């Protein structure tokens, strides 16, 4: 049994699922997702609470019960219950991510595992890419606004451009650690696209689209993707994946929007600077064939 602790928003949850799925396939065992961290609403300072967001996909896993998670972390003093849990779940080892750098040795862990980390590198799941693309296919049909945008994206030489702001700007603690991509980065990325792609149309996604309208307008056809109560969060990621090329933010959300584009020759531009803290090793975060810009 592989139990994965889910943390963060949609993109982070996808990374965690992806590594757990790899481990479960390696060991021919069941993958279970621990939602207890997401469901905990204990007051925390400078913290963004998240919900479980993977239920929109065709995943191959189960949700771990409260009893199963409790058995891992709080084994009962009752001898009968101890034997019961050991018989049903075996001894569960806890593995944690030590850094953002790829930890190859964790790919070969044996036995029942409780997995905790962010796992933000495709090296953890590159070998099951085709399986994950199927798992991350959408269950339901698109909303009407998303369907209209899908047609426009298909009709143009489309480039997704994502600006992540939200708590990266509004939360002082997160802003100090993570930061946001500069307008200079986006201008350089747009210039690169102009030099390498004919007649691009930019589809601009952001959680602060009004700010983007006031500060960034590519000198090319472009569409600001407006928020809409009928259009869901995961639909923006799906729409990004339909574009021919991508300019991503320092965000796991647009990372997946680009990665889910199946075109082997796609152009993806990513920021060299992912965190404000230069000591964080991000050498394995950006796939080798993506273009990194200061």
N, C-alpha and C positions, 0 to 999 in steps of 0.2 A: 504494500500500500504506500502511495506517495500522497502526502498531505501538504498543500501549498498555502502559505499565509498570503492573503490578498491585502494589498495596501495601495493607496493613491487612487488616481483617476483611471479612466478607461485605458489609456496607453500603458500605464504601469501594470495594470491588471493583466493586460495582454502579454507583456513580457513574462510575468510570473506564471501565467498559464502555459506559455510556450515552453519554458524550461521544465515545468512539471510534466507536461505532455511527453517531452523527450524522455525524461527519466522513467515514466510509466511504461512507455513503449520498450525501452531498453530492458526493463525487468519483467515485462509482460504481466503487469499488475494494474490495479485500479488507481486512478487519479481522483483525489478529493480536494475540494477547495474549502479552506477555513475562512469564513466570513466574519469571525468574531471581532477582529480589529476594525473592520468597516462599520460594524453595527454598534460599536462602543461609542456612546455619546457622553462620556465623562468629560466635564469641562477641561479644555487644554488651551493654554495661552499660545497665540500666534499659530493656530492650527486650522487647516481647511478640512472639514469633514467630507467624506466621500461615501457614495452608495455603491452597491454592487451593480456593475454595468455590463457584465458579459452575457447576460441572459438574452441579448439580441442575436447571438451567434449560435451556430450549430455545433456546440462543443461536445466533446466526448469525455464526460467527467461526472462526478456526483458532488453534492454539497455535504461536507462533513457535519455530522450532528454535534450538538453541544456535548453530548456524552462522550463521543469519540475524542474531541479536542481535550475535554477535561481529563480523560484517561491518560493522555499523553503528558500533560503538565501537572496534573494533581492526582497521582495514583492513590487509590484508597488504602487506608490502613487495614481494611477488612480483607482477610486472607482469601476468602471466596471470590470477592470482586477482583482482587489482584490476579488470581488464576484465570478468572473469566476474561479479563481484558488481555492478559498475556496470550491466552488461547486464541482469541478472536483477532487481535491486532499484532501480536508478537511484540518484541522490543522495538521501539521507535527511536531512531537516532535523529538528533536535531542538527541540521547543517545550516550555517549562516554565511551570507556573502561578506567577505572581508573588505572588499573595495570594489570600485567600478571596473577594475581590470578583470579580464577573463580569467577564471580559475579552472584550468583544464582538468585538474585532479577531481573536481566535483562531478565531472561527467561520468565517472566510473564508480560512484558510491553504490554499495549493495545494501539489500535488506529494506526494511520499512523506514521511510524517511519523513521527517517534518522539515520543510524547506522554507527558509526565511531570507528574503533579499529582494533586490530589484531586477537583477539579471539582464541589464541593458546592453546586450551584445548578441548579434545574430549567431555568433559562434556557439552559443548554447543550444541552438535549435536549427541551424542551417541544414543539417542532414535530413530533417523532416519537413522541409519547406513546403512540399506539395501537400502534405497532410494538414499543415497549419492553414494553408490557403483555403482548404476545404472546410476546416473547423471554423475559420473566421468569415465564412460566407453568411449572409444575413438570413435570418429565419423568415421574416415577413416582407411584405411589399413596401415600397417607398411611399412616403407621404406625397401629396400632390405637389407642394413646392419643390421637394427634392427631385421628383420625376421630371419636372420642367427644367430644372438645372442640369439634370443628367443629359437631356436632349441637347442643350446648348453646349455642354462640354464635348459631346460626341461630334457636334457639327463644326468644331473649331480645332485649331492646333493649340490645344489648351495647356496652360501651365498653372499649377496650383501654387499659391503664395500664402503662407500662414504666418500671422503675427500673434504670438501668445502674450497677453498682458494679464488681466485679471489679478490673481493673488501674487503673480510675479512682480506686480507694480504696487498693489495696495497693501500687501503684507510686508512690513519693514524687515522682518526676520528672513522671509523667503527671498525678498529682493536682494538683501545683502549676500546671501549664499548663492542664489541662482542668477539673478539679473535677467535682463532682456536683451535681445539682439538689437544692435544699433541701426539707425536709418542708413548709415553708411554701408553696413553689410547688405541691406536690401538693395541699395542702389547698385552696388558692385554685382550682386547676383542678377539683377534685372539686365544690366549691361552684358553680362556673360550670356544670358539667354538670347538677347538680341544678336549677339555675334555668332551664335551656334544654331539657332532655330528660326526658320522662316515664318514670318507673319504670326507671331505668337498672340494669343489672347490670354490675359491673366485673369484667373478666378481667385479673388482675394478673400481669404477666410480669417476671421479674428473674433475673439470674445469682446472686443472693444472697437467695433467697426466704425463708429462715429469718429473716434480718435484717428483711425487709419485714413478715413476720408479727408481729414484736415491736414494730414502730415505726409501721405504717400499716395501718389497717383502716377503710375507708369506711363511713359510716353508711348502708349500702344493701346489697342482695344483692351478694356478690362471690365470686369464685373465684380462689384462688391457683393459678397454673399451675405445677405441680411439674415439676422436671426428671425425665426418665425415660430410661433407657438405650436404649429403643426409639424415642424421639422425637428427631428431629434438629433441629439449630440452625435451619435454614431453615424448618422447619415452624412454629416459633413466629412467625416473620415472616409466614408465610402466614396463620396463625390471626389475627394482629393485623389483617391486611388485610380479614378477613371481618366485623370489628366495624363498627358503625354510626358510632361516634365514637371519638376517640383522644386520649389524654394521653401525649405522647411525652417521652422524656428528651433530654438533650443528646447524642444518639447517632444515628449514621447508620443503625443497625439499626432503631430504631423510626420514624425519618424515613421509611424505605422501607415499613415496615409500614403507615403511614398513607397514603403516596402511592399505594400499590398498590390501595387501596380506590377503585374506579372511580366512586363516587357523587360527582357534582359539588357536591352540597349538604352533604357531610359536614362535621362540626365537628371540627377538629383544634386542640388546644391545645399550644403549644410554648413552651419557656422563652426569655425575652428574652436571658438570659445563657447563652451557649453555651460560652464559655471564661472562665477566670479572668483572662486577660490582656485588658483593655479595649481595647488597641490593635488587636486582630484585627478586621477589618471583616467582619461577618457579615450585612450588610444584604441580600445576595442569597441567603442560605442558606434562609430560611424563605419558602415561597410566600406571595404577597400575601393570599390569602383564608384563611390560617390565623390563629388567635388567639394573640397573644403575651402572656404573663403573666410578671411579675417573679418 
